[in-house]
């Protein structure tokens, strides 16, 4: 299993637009082959910072999504709302209690 965490910072006036965009595409993203979980989280201290947490069967599944027309559409629209460059991490789950 591969875990993908992406940190995104938005212009304060663009948060509502991002939330609408995420709501529009969340089911399609979650339905991508190999995606088993998708969570959107908002920073408690700074409401313009969001994280996505997703779980994928493997790196191949994640990459298939990342090179899909769906990702290109979503990412192009999302990037336009950023106040800073996104950060992303791919992780292997080591221990879960």
Residue pairs with C-beta under 8 A, 6 or more apart in sequence:
1 36
1 55
1 56
1 57
1 58
1 92
1 93
2 55
2 56
2 57
2 58
2 59
2 61
2 62
2 90
2 91
2 92
3 53
3 54
3 55
3 56
3 90
3 91
3 92
3 93
4 52
4 53
4 54
4 55
4 56
4 62
4 88
4 89
4 90
4 91
5 51
5 52
5 53
5 88
5 89
5 91
6 51
6 52
6 86
6 87
6 88
6 89
7 49
7 50
7 51
7 86
7 87
7 88
8 18
8 49
8 50
8 51
8 52
8 78
8 82
8 86
9 48
9 49
9 82
9 83
9 84
9 86
10 18
10 48
10 49
10 50
10 81
10 82
10 83
11 48
11 81
11 82
11 83
12 47
12 48
14 81
14 83
15 47
15 48
17 81
18 50
18 78
18 81
21 74
21 77
21 78
21 81
22 40
25 70
25 73
25 74
26 38
26 40
28 70
29 35
29 38
29 54
29 65
29 70
29 74
30 37
30 38
32 61
32 64
32 65
32 68
32 70
33 61
33 64
33 65
34 56
34 57
34 58
34 60
34 61
34 62
34 64
34 65
35 54
35 55
35 56
35 61
35 65
36 55
36 56
36 57
37 53
37 54
37 55
38 52
38 53
38 54
39 52
39 53
39 54
40 50
40 51
40 52
41 50
41 51
41 52
41 53
42 49
42 50
42 51
43 49
43 50
43 51
48 83
54 62
56 62
56 65
59 90
62 90
65 71
79 86
